[in-house]
Amino acid sequence: NAAIELGDQTTTEPGPVSAGTKIGTSLSDKLSVAGLAHIDVPLKASHNPAFSVAGALSHSGDSAVGLTTNLGLRTEKTDTSTLISVYGTISADISITDKLGSFVELYTVFPEGPPDVYADTGLTYLVTNRLQLDVHGGLKIPQENSDFFVGAGVGWLL
């Protein structure tokens, strides 16, 4: 799982490259759990690397819409300290066709101050049973200082 984010709060410079893994299992034909780990590698010296871990719970009903929620912890090393944030997400995953999908997600990051809330959406395309591409974009709620992001990702099943 890898992604590049474009749009860094108030600039259009590239954000970090994210790489991660997801290891999970099905509890039933409709319910699955997973562990996720991600690292953000900065493309510019002015950005800091970050690492996150999360647990995920997914439910796929009888329809083409599934529901996923994550709860995680993120650390980011700065020049003077290590920042630790807790985050949570909830997303609706929508199957449009056998290969094309979409998602709508809300997530909140709880840094040391007031929480940050974001919304994003995107499209996924299953190239093969082991390779998926995605494009996505989102913004901070409430919209402040043009806080937005767009990105693209590649996911493959090992």
Residue, then its C-alpha position, 0 to 999 in steps of 0.5 A: n500500500a503506497a500513496i503520494e499526497l499532494g497539497d500540504q495545508t496551504t501550499t501545493e508542494p508534495g507531501p510525504v510518500s506513505a507506505g504501509t501494510k494491512i494484515g487481517t482476517s475474516l471473523s465471518d462472511k460479513l465481518s473482518v478485523a485487521g491491523l494496519a501500520h504506515i510510515d510517512v517518508p518526507l520528500k522535503a527536508s522541512h517535513n518530518p517522518a511519521f509512523s502510525v498503527a491502527g486496528a480496523l473493523s469492517h462490515s460488508g452487508d448484503s448490499a454493495v456498501g460496506l462500513t469500516t472503522n479504524l482507531g489508531l496512534r500516530t507519532e511524528k518526530t520533530d526537531t524538539s520533541t515527539l508528537i503523539s496523536v490518536y485518530g479515528t475514522i469511519s468510512a462507507d465503501i461502495s462497489i460500483t462495478d466488480k472493478l470500480g469502487s468508491f469511498v467516503e470517509l470522515y476522520t478525526v485526529f486528536p493532537e495535543g490541542p483541539p481535534d482536527v476533522y477531515a472528510d475525503t472521498g475517492l475512487t478505487y480500480l481493481v486492475t487485477n485480483r492483486l493490484q488496486l489503484d486509487v485517487h482521492g481528495g479531501l479537506k479539513i472541516p471547517q475549511e480553513n486556509s484552503d486545507f485540502f489534499v489530493g493523492a493517488g495510491v497503489g495497493w497490492l496483495l502479497 
